[in-house]
Amino acid sequence: MKSFFIGKYEIKLPIIQGGMGVGVSLNGLASAVANEGGIGVISAAGLGLLYPEFKGSYTDKCIYGLKEEIRKAREKTLGTIGINIMVALSNFTEMVKTAIAEEADVIFAGAGLPLDLPSYLTDGSKTMLVPIVSSPRAAKLICEKWYVNYNYLPDAIVVEGPKAGGHLGFKKEQIDNEEFSLEKLIPEVVKVAGNYSGIKNIPVIAAGEISTGNDIARFMDLGASAVQMGSIFVPTNECDASVEFKKVYVNSDQSDIRIIQSPVGMPGRAFDGEFIRRVAEGREKPRSCPFHCIKTCDYTKSPYCIIKALYNAAKGNMEKGYAFAGNNAYMADKISTVKEVIEKLKNDFFLNKVVL
């Protein structure tokens, strides 16, 4: 596997660990992946729930939590640390400003178009900016807007296909349509990035349903410089979620994975379970909204509170929450270490190249 650059940072291992909230990818998982040469990613979603002892508003707690997670990660690794910040978060601006002030190496921004992301950069900022898109049209729009408005181009672009876990940037009917497959999207976004090759090298990162070294080799052959992988790192010792959460991955099969409609307003891929079935029956209606965490969420019309559901699941209370998961998340058969997972990916990748 060849190294690649995101801005000034050389990434020795072309694997980005996907940001998973609430409380699934924090400093523990991120630092472990960074120590292997990849990019470890802390999810900014719902950090206020994880630091209830800090006084102040929900956003104040989120800011404190992000600072703490970055600090803890820095104590464990000298590697590259990224922050995943959803555009849909009501405190998106505060989280971005905090990540930049704390000198996070990379911000990954998806679940919406981060059209103003470069406006938050400060003089001497060390943070690279990477949008997450689901179409060449979105990639083109972001490049155009950033370049015209801020004289800035993305330091990389993550292309997340319809087989990814969590929130998906596709309509439900597009998810199984080959016209929207990651295999089709990657060359198209590589072409968009190539239009700016005379100004800046913009590596393209493939994401969604990538779970083997063979998958990594396949998408690199299509022009990707690296891959983003999330679900494969959940059943590891270093993952910040509870053991009960990890066991959902280990004890599942393919039939357990389904598409749900999230209160965020997007379809999502998750493991089925008692909570999701109660939601379908209308038995999880929220009575209030103390967090206002998502811009597009109206609790009076929402079928459930997503931040509470994800937090409960990560803490092991699967009766009150559920686990997002990629299309191949069921393939895990045990809880391993991050090092073991990456060594297997490297071996599979090497064998793929030898065979070819």
C-alpha positions in Angstrom: 0.0 0.0 0.0 1.5 3.3 -1.1 1.5 6.4 1.2 -0.3 9.5 0.0 -0.5 13.2 1.0 -3.4 15.2 2.5 -2.0 18.7 2.1 1.3 18.7 4.0 0.6 15.5 5.9 2.0 12.2 4.5 -0.2 9.3 5.4 1.9 6.2 5.4 -1.0 3.8 5.5 -3.8 4.8 3.0 -6.6 4.0 5.4 -8.8 6.5 7.1 -10.9 5.2 10.0 -14.5 6.5 9.5 -15.9 8.8 12.1 -18.7 7.0 14.1 -20.9 8.6 16.7 -22.2 8.8 19.3 -19.2 7.6 21.3 -18.0 4.9 19.0 -14.9 6.5 17.5 -13.2 8.6 20.1 -9.6 9.0 21.2 -9.1 5.3 21.9 -9.9 4.0 18.4 -8.5 7.1 16.6 -5.1 6.9 18.3 -4.8 3.2 17.6 -5.4 3.7 13.9 -3.0 6.7 13.8 -0.3 4.6 15.5 -0.6 2.1 12.6 0.1 4.9 10.1 -3.5 5.7 9.0 -5.7 8.6 10.0 -7.6 8.1 13.2 -10.9 10.0 13.3 -12.8 11.3 16.3 -16.6 11.8 15.8 -17.8 15.2 17.1 -21.4 14.0 17.2 -23.0 14.0 20.6 -19.9 14.7 22.6 -21.9 16.8 25.1 -23.6 13.6 26.3 -20.2 12.1 27.0 -19.0 14.9 29.2 -22.1 15.7 31.4 -19.9 16.8 34.3 -18.9 20.0 32.5 -21.1 22.9 33.4 -22.8 25.0 30.7 -25.1 24.4 27.7 -25.1 21.3 25.5 -22.8 23.1 23.0 -20.4 24.2 25.8 -20.2 20.5 26.8 -19.6 19.5 23.2 -16.7 22.0 22.9 -15.2 20.8 26.1 -15.6 17.2 25.0 -13.9 17.8 21.6 -11.0 19.5 23.3 -10.6 16.6 25.8 -10.8 13.9 23.0 -8.1 15.7 21.0 -5.9 16.1 24.0 -6.3 12.4 25.0 -5.6 11.3 21.5 -2.4 13.4 21.3 -1.2 11.7 24.5 -1.5 8.3 22.9 -0.1 9.0 19.4 2.1 11.2 17.2 0.1 10.1 14.2 -2.5 11.9 12.2 -5.8 12.7 13.9 -8.9 13.8 12.1 -12.3 15.1 13.3 -15.6 14.1 11.6 -18.1 16.9 11.9 -21.5 16.6 10.3 -22.8 19.7 8.5 -26.2 18.8 9.9 -25.1 19.4 13.5 -26.6 22.5 15.0 -23.2 23.3 16.5 -21.3 22.6 13.3 -19.7 26.1 13.4 -18.5 25.7 17.0 -17.1 22.3 16.4 -15.2 23.4 13.4 -13.8 26.4 15.1 -12.7 24.2 18.1 -11.1 21.6 15.9 -9.1 24.2 14.1 -8.1 26.0 17.3 -7.0 22.7 18.8 -4.9 22.0 15.7 -6.7 18.8 14.6 -4.8 17.6 11.5 -7.9 17.1 9.4 -11.6 17.9 9.4 -13.9 15.5 7.5 -17.3 17.2 6.9 -20.3 15.4 5.5 -24.1 14.9 6.0 -24.6 18.1 4.1 -22.5 20.3 1.8 -19.8 22.2 3.8 -19.8 25.1 1.3 -18.3 27.6 3.8 -15.8 25.3 5.6 -12.7 27.3 4.5 -14.1 30.5 6.0 -13.3 29.1 9.5 -9.6 28.7 8.8 -7.3 31.1 10.7 -3.9 32.5 10.0 -1.3 29.8 10.5 -4.0 27.1 10.7 -2.6 23.5 10.5 -5.9 21.8 9.8 -6.6 20.2 6.4 -10.2 20.3 5.0 -11.8 17.2 3.5 -15.5 17.2 2.4 -17.4 13.9 2.2 -19.6 13.7 -0.9 -21.9 11.1 -2.6 -21.7 12.4 -6.2 -19.4 14.0 -8.7 -21.9 16.9 -8.8 -21.4 17.6 -5.1 -17.6 17.4 -5.5 -17.6 19.8 -8.4 -19.9 22.3 -6.6 -17.7 22.3 -3.5 -14.5 22.7 -5.5 -16.0 25.6 -7.5 -17.5 27.4 -4.4 -14.3 27.0 -2.3 -12.0 28.2 -5.1 -14.1 31.2 -6.1 -15.1 32.3 -2.6 -12.0 31.4 -0.6 -9.2 30.6 -3.1 -9.0 27.2 -1.5 -9.5 23.7 -2.8 -10.2 20.5 -0.8 -7.1 18.8 0.6 -8.8 15.5 -0.3 -12.3 14.3 -1.1 -14.0 11.3 0.5 -16.6 9.7 -1.8 -19.1 7.7 0.3 -21.1 5.2 -1.7 -24.6 3.8 -1.0 -23.3 0.7 0.8 -21.8 2.7 3.7 -23.0 2.6 7.3 -24.8 5.4 9.0 -26.4 8.3 7.1 -26.4 8.0 3.3 -26.5 10.8 0.8 -28.8 8.9 -1.5 -32.5 8.5 -2.0 -33.8 5.1 -0.9 -34.4 4.0 -4.5 -30.8 4.9 -5.5 -29.2 2.7 -2.9 -29.3 -0.6 -4.9 -29.1 1.2 -8.3 -25.7 0.3 -10.0 -25.7 3.8 -11.6 -24.9 5.1 -8.1 -22.4 2.4 -7.1 -19.1 3.4 -5.6 -17.3 1.7 -8.5 -19.0 4.2 -10.8 -18.6 7.2 -8.6 -14.9 7.0 -7.9 -13.6 7.5 -11.5 -16.1 10.3 -11.9 -14.9 12.2 -8.8 -11.3 11.5 -9.8 -12.0 13.3 -13.0 -13.5 16.2 -11.1 -10.4 16.4 -8.9 -8.2 16.1 -12.0 -9.6 19.3 -13.4 -7.7 21.1 -10.7 -4.4 19.2 -11.0 -2.5 22.2 -12.3 -3.4 24.0 -9.1 -3.5 21.4 -6.4 -3.4 17.6 -6.1 -6.7 16.5 -4.6 -6.6 12.8 -3.6 -9.9 10.9 -3.7 -10.8 8.5 -0.9 -13.2 5.7 -1.4 -15.7 4.8 1.3 -18.6 2.4 1.9 -18.6 -1.4 1.9 -14.8 -1.6 1.9 -13.9 -4.5 4.2 -11.0 -6.4 2.7 -7.5 -5.8 1.2 -8.9 -6.9 -2.1 -11.5 -4.1 -1.9 -8.7 -1.6 -1.2 -6.8 -2.8 -4.2 -9.9 -2.6 -6.4 -10.7 1.0 -5.6 -7.1 2.1 -5.9 -7.1 0.6 -9.4 -10.1 2.8 -10.1 -8.1 5.9 -9.1 -8.6 6.2 -5.4 -5.5 7.2 -3.3 -6.9 5.7 -0.1 -10.0 4.2 1.5 -12.2 5.1 4.5 -13.3 2.2 6.7 -15.6 2.3 9.7 -17.4 -0.9 10.5 -14.3 -3.0 10.4 -12.9 -1.2 13.3 -15.9 -1.5 15.6 -15.2 -5.0 16.8 -11.8 -4.1 18.1 -10.5 -3.8 21.7 -9.6 -0.2 21.0 -13.0 0.9 19.8 -14.6 3.3 22.3 -18.0 1.7 22.3 -19.1 -0.9 24.9 -18.5 -4.6 24.5 -22.2 -5.1 24.1 -22.2 -2.8 21.1 -19.3 -4.7 19.5 -21.1 -8.0 20.1 -23.9 -6.8 17.9 -21.4 -6.9 15.0 -19.9 -10.2 15.9 -23.2 -12.0 16.5 -25.0 -10.7 13.4 -25.6 -12.0 9.9 -26.4 -10.3 6.6 -30.1 -10.5 7.1 -29.8 -8.3 10.2 -28.8 -5.2 8.2 -31.5 -2.9 7.0 -32.2 0.6 5.6 -34.0 2.9 8.1 -35.2 6.5 7.8 -33.3 8.8 10.2 -34.7 11.8 11.9 -31.9 13.7 10.2 -33.9 13.4 7.1 -31.7 10.8 5.3 -31.8 7.1 4.9 -29.3 5.1 7.0 -28.0 1.6 7.2 -28.1 -0.1 10.6 -28.5 -3.4 12.4 -32.2 -4.4 13.0 -33.3 -4.8 16.6 -36.0 -4.3 19.2 -35.6 -0.5 19.2 -36.0 -0.1 15.5 -39.0 -2.3 15.6 -40.6 -0.1 18.3 -39.8 2.9 16.2 -41.7 1.3 13.3 -44.7 0.8 15.6 -44.6 4.4 16.7 -43.6 3.6 20.3 -40.5 5.8 20.6 -41.9 9.3 20.2 -39.7 11.9 21.9 -41.5 14.1 24.5 -39.0 16.9 24.5 -35.7 18.0 23.0 -33.0 19.1 25.5 -30.2 19.1 22.9 -31.3 20.5 19.6 -28.4 18.7 18.1 -29.5 18.4 14.5 -30.5 21.4 12.3 -33.2 19.5 10.4 -34.7 17.7 13.4 -38.1 18.8 14.7 -38.8 16.6 17.8 -42.6 17.2 17.5 -42.5 15.3 14.1 -39.5 13.0 14.8 -40.1 9.3 15.4 -37.4 9.2 18.0 -34.4 11.1 19.4 -31.4 9.9 17.3 -28.7 11.2 19.6 -30.1 9.4 22.6 -30.6 6.2 20.6 -27.0 6.2 19.3 -25.6 7.1 22.8 -27.6 4.4 24.5 -26.4 1.8 22.0 -22.7 2.8 22.3 -23.1 2.4 26.1 -24.5 -1.1 25.6 -28.2 -0.4 26.1 -29.4 -2.0 22.8 -33.0 -2.0 24.0 -33.0 1.8 23.8 -30.8 2.3 20.7 -29.3 0.7 17.6 -26.0 0.3 15.8 -25.3 1.9 12.4 -23.3 -0.5 10.2 -21.9 -0.8 6.7 -23.2 -3.4 4.2 -20.5 -5.9 5.1 -20.4 -5.3 8.9 -21.9 -8.7 9.6 -18.6 -10.3 8.4 -16.8 -9.8 11.8 -16.6 -13.1 13.8 -14.6 -11.9 16.8 -13.3 -8.9 18.6 -9.7 -8.3 17.5 -7.1 -5.5 17.9 -6.7 -2.6 15.4 -3.2 -4.0 14.6 -4.6 -7.4 13.8 -7.3 -5.9 11.5 -4.8 -3.8 9.6 -2.2 -6.6 9.3 -4.9 -8.8 7.7 -5.8 -6.0 5.3 -2.2 -5.5 4.3 -1.8 -9.3 3.7 -4.9 -9.5 1.6 -3.9 -6.4 -0.4 -0.4 -7.9 -1.0 -1.9 -11.3 -2.1 -4.2 -9.5 -4.5 -1.3 -7.7 -6.1 0.8 -10.9 -6.3 -2.1 -12.8 -8.0 -2.6 -10.0 -10.5 
